[in-house]
Structure formats: structure tokens, C-alpha cells
Amino acid sequence: MTGLALHMLRLRSEGNVMTLKFKDLEVGDLMTRNVVAVRASEPLSTAAKLLWDHDCGAIPVLEDEGERVVGMVTDRDICMATWSRNLAPSAIAASDVMSKGLVYCRSTDSIESAEGVMRSRKVRRLPVLDAEGKLVGILSVTDIARVARQRSASRPGFDISPEQVIDTLNVITTGPLSAPQYGQSRES
């Protein structure tokens, strides 16, 4: 049972009217827990296969020795790095294209604060780390959207609206974005 389901069950068992608010949800209630990762020295072909096999758009990058998360690689990062270098994914290490400034959250952070980080840093996914920097999950805008979509009469007081998720996605995907530098650009 998910943390959200347990929280809702606890509210029902206490005899309270269910008034679960957006600000009351924690990242651990919604995050995806079984997350795959790639090592920093592994080739992008390994990352691409994991992304394909697990139907996801981003993958955490772990340090070569240990379990600390050091970056993220997206499917777009892979495409742009291979194109701009005119190299196969097997010829480029994940560490060469991963995000350098890791943006993350903790499982005990509120969904509201995690969404604020997504908005301010213009990211769709946040790795969820423990106190030692080890990966415990990933929270995506999609995870939040799924909960917003499930609003119904059976869940009165639940205040994550689809409009709020759309607003967050709009903030993330608009405005000037700084493109990561992948190496030499190709000239025509």
C-alpha cells in the first residue's frame, strides 16, 4: 500500500472527514520507489536501454563507487549529445552529459515544496534522496498529475487540481531555457 493510501486509510479510521490537502502530502506519498540508475562511467547506450526498458524519460546517475546520486540524464540529453558530437551513445559516458547541479528532494518534503522546486528550476522530475544522498525514489510532474486526475466525490477536500498541475507544467516548459553544453557544435 502506498504512503498516500495509508494516510487516507488513517484519516478514515480515525473517523475524520477526509480533508487531505495538497500541502499535507509528502513526496514519499507519491514518488516512484523502484527506480533504475546508471553509473557515471557507463555509456549513454546503457542509459538509453534502461530508459526504453522502463518507459521513463530520465535516469539518475550514480557515482562509480557507492550509491550517491551525482546527476541526471534525460532522453533528450542523449539525443543532443550524440547528435552534437556525431558519436554513438556507446562512445559517450553518462558523466559527460549528466546535469551537473543536482536538483533533488527528500521523501519527507511536502509535495507543495517539491512542486515549487520543479517550477523554479524548470525540471519535470526530482530524484528523491535520503540524508546520505542515496536514491530512494523519483517524483515527477506525472506523479502529481495522476493524483490530481483521481479527484472525485469520494475524496472531498482533496485540493490538488488539474489546473494547478497544468500551471506547473506551463512554468517548467516556457521561458528562456539554458541549454547544456555538450561539446563542439556542428557547423553546416
C-alpha positions as CSV (number, residue, x, y, z in Angstrom):
1,M,0.0,0.0,0.0
2,T,1.4,3.4,-0.9
3,G,2.0,6.1,1.7
4,L,-0.9,8.1,0.3
5,A,-3.3,5.1,0.7
6,L,-2.1,4.6,4.2
7,H,-2.5,8.2,5.1
8,M,-6.1,8.2,3.6
9,L,-6.9,4.9,5.5
10,R,-5.6,6.5,8.7
11,L,-7.9,9.5,8.2
12,R,-10.9,7.2,7.7
13,S,-10.1,5.0,10.6
14,E,-9.9,8.0,12.9
15,G,-13.4,8.9,11.9
16,N,-12.4,12.2,10.5
17,V,-13.8,13.7,7.4
18,M,-11.2,13.3,4.7
19,T,-9.7,16.7,4.1
20,L,-6.3,15.8,2.6
21,K,-4.7,19.0,1.4
22,F,-2.0,19.5,-1.2
23,K,0.3,21.0,1.5
24,D,-0.2,17.9,3.7
25,L,1.1,15.4,1.1
26,E,4.7,14.3,1.3
27,V,6.9,13.3,-1.6
28,G,7.1,9.8,-0.1
29,D,3.3,9.5,-0.6
30,L,3.5,9.9,-4.4
31,M,7.1,9.1,-5.5
32,T,8.0,6.1,-7.7
33,R,10.1,3.8,-5.5
34,N,11.6,1.2,-7.8
35,V,14.0,3.4,-9.7
36,V,16.7,2.3,-12.1
37,A,20.0,4.2,-12.3
38,V,23.2,4.3,-14.4
39,R,26.8,4.7,-13.2
40,A,28.7,7.8,-14.2
41,S,31.2,5.9,-16.3
42,E,28.7,3.8,-18.1
43,P,27.9,4.7,-21.7
44,L,24.8,6.5,-22.8
45,S,23.8,3.3,-24.6
46,T,23.3,1.7,-21.2
47,A,21.2,4.7,-20.0
48,A,19.1,4.6,-23.3
49,K,18.4,0.9,-22.9
50,L,17.2,1.5,-19.3
51,L,15.1,4.4,-20.3
52,W,13.5,2.3,-23.0
53,D,13.1,-0.9,-20.9
54,H,11.5,1.0,-18.0
55,D,9.5,3.6,-20.1
56,C,10.9,6.7,-18.5
57,G,12.4,9.9,-19.7
58,A,15.1,10.5,-17.2
59,I,17.5,8.4,-15.2
60,P,19.6,9.2,-12.1
61,V,23.4,8.9,-12.4
62,L,25.2,7.3,-9.5
63,E,28.9,7.7,-8.6
64,D,31.0,4.9,-9.9
65,E,31.8,3.6,-6.4
66,G,28.9,3.9,-4.0
67,E,25.3,4.8,-4.1
68,R,25.3,8.6,-4.1
69,V,23.4,10.3,-6.9
70,V,25.6,12.8,-8.8
71,G,23.4,13.8,-11.7
72,M,20.5,13.1,-14.1
73,V,20.4,12.1,-17.8
74,T,17.3,12.6,-19.9
75,D,16.4,11.0,-23.2
76,R,16.8,14.5,-24.7
77,D,20.4,14.8,-23.3
78,I,21.3,11.5,-25.0
79,C,19.9,12.6,-28.4
80,M,21.5,16.0,-28.3
81,A,24.9,14.7,-27.1
82,T,25.1,12.0,-29.8
83,W,24.0,14.5,-32.5
84,S,26.3,17.3,-31.5
85,R,29.3,15.1,-31.2
86,N,28.4,12.8,-34.1
87,L,29.1,9.8,-31.9
88,A,27.3,6.7,-31.0
89,P,25.7,6.5,-27.5
90,S,28.2,3.8,-26.7
91,A,31.1,6.2,-27.1
92,I,29.9,8.8,-24.6
93,A,29.9,8.4,-20.8
94,A,26.9,9.3,-18.8
95,S,29.0,11.7,-16.7
96,D,29.8,13.7,-19.9
97,V,26.2,14.8,-20.4
98,M,24.5,14.5,-17.0
99,S,23.1,17.5,-15.3
100,K,25.9,19.0,-13.1
101,G,23.8,20.9,-10.5
102,L,21.7,18.1,-9.0
103,V,18.2,19.3,-8.0
104,Y,16.5,16.9,-5.6
105,C,14.1,16.5,-2.8
106,R,13.6,14.3,0.3
107,S,10.7,11.9,0.9
108,T,9.6,14.0,3.9
109,D,9.4,17.2,1.8
110,S,5.9,18.4,1.1
111,I,4.5,17.9,-2.5
112,E,3.9,21.7,-2.4
113,S,7.6,22.4,-1.8
114,A,8.7,19.8,-4.4
115,E,6.4,21.3,-7.0
116,G,7.9,24.8,-6.1
117,V,11.4,23.4,-6.8
118,M,10.2,21.9,-10.1
119,R,8.8,25.3,-11.1
120,S,11.8,27.4,-10.0
121,R,14.4,25.0,-11.5
122,K,12.3,24.1,-14.6
123,V,12.5,20.3,-14.1
124,R,9.9,17.7,-14.6
125,R,11.5,15.1,-12.3
126,L,13.2,15.2,-9.0
127,P,15.3,12.4,-7.6
128,V,14.4,11.7,-4.0
129,L,17.4,11.2,-1.8
130,D,18.0,10.2,1.8
131,A,20.3,12.0,4.2
132,E,23.4,10.3,2.7
133,G,22.5,11.3,-0.9
134,K,21.3,7.8,-1.8
135,L,18.4,7.3,-4.2
136,V,15.1,6.3,-2.7
137,G,12.7,7.3,-5.5
138,I,11.8,9.8,-8.1
139,L,8.9,12.3,-8.1
140,S,7.6,13.6,-11.4
141,V,5.0,16.1,-12.5
142,T,3.2,13.0,-13.9
143,D,3.0,11.5,-10.4
144,I,1.4,14.7,-9.2
145,A,-0.9,14.8,-12.2
146,R,-2.1,11.3,-11.6
147,V,-3.3,12.3,-8.1
148,A,-5.0,15.4,-9.4
149,R,-6.8,13.4,-12.0
150,Q,-8.2,11.0,-9.4
151,R,-10.1,13.7,-7.6
152,S,-13.7,12.6,-7.1
153,A,-16.7,12.9,-4.9
154,S,-15.2,10.0,-2.9
155,R,-12.3,12.3,-1.9
156,P,-13.9,15.5,-0.6
157,G,-11.4,18.2,0.4
158,F,-8.6,16.9,-1.8
159,D,-7.2,20.0,-3.3
160,I,-4.7,19.2,-5.9
161,S,-6.4,20.5,-9.0
162,P,-5.6,19.6,-12.6
163,E,-5.3,23.3,-13.3
164,Q,-2.5,23.5,-10.7
165,V,-0.6,20.7,-12.4
166,I,-1.1,22.4,-15.8
167,D,0.2,25.7,-14.4
168,T,3.3,23.9,-13.0
169,L,4.0,22.2,-16.4
170,N,3.5,25.5,-18.2
171,V,6.1,27.2,-15.9
172,I,8.5,24.4,-16.4
173,T,8.3,24.3,-20.2
174,T,8.1,28.0,-21.0
175,G,10.6,30.9,-20.9
176,P,14.2,31.0,-21.7
177,L,16.0,27.7,-21.0
178,S,19.7,27.4,-20.9
179,A,20.9,24.5,-23.0
180,P,23.6,22.3,-21.6
181,Q,26.9,22.4,-23.4
182,Y,27.7,19.0,-25.0
183,G,30.9,19.8,-26.8
184,Q,31.6,21.4,-30.1
185,S,28.6,22.4,-32.2
186,R,28.3,21.2,-35.8
187,E,28.5,23.8,-38.5
188,S,26.8,23.5,-41.8
